[in-house]
Amino acid sequence: MQASADSTKMECLWSNWKGQAIDLLYWRDIKQTGIMFGSVLLLLFSLTQFSVVSVIAYLALAALSATISFRIYKSVLQAVQKTDEGHPFKSYLEMEMSLSQEQIQKYTDCLQSYVNSTVKELRRLFLVQDLVDSLKFAVLMWLLTYVGALFNGLTLLIMAVVSMFTLPVVYDKYQAQIDQYLGLMRTHINTVVAKIQAKIPGAKRKAE
């Protein structure tokens, strides 16, 4: 019963997180998505000009400057108006920020599940359980060598973030046309793979 309850909680947690991510990527709350998109891009572009340590230090200094200035301003305002409102960040200081043991266990279990599935998939590809899949993986790695020669990791990360916040909206708007072209590409690729599979000994998949 406990395992079933934990599984239900994990599914609920994943469902909530997935729903929030979809709302964010589809710009359903323009203000929230804009802030997130702009902040991530600003951070990544900052990393192209400065080291990680410098960016973290500058962000910390900016946040401290804002909070210290606001703290002093409120203190002066309270002294002038002779009020006793207390610390301006009192509600945030009293807010519970620690993760419970149960929450940590949930995130750990989720991470463990992803790591295990990734390790199994890599083992399957590198040990050639399915020759066609391993060949596809080899072609992908070969293409990535050219991508790596043209772009560094940070540039690829910036492109990935921009794609995450633009492609879902574009797909949602032009879904019919995109699905049509993707279907044609998938058919062509499957045809080529089937021809290669038929010519390579041992590459033919077992009948399911």
Disulfide bonds with the S-S distance in Angstrom:
none
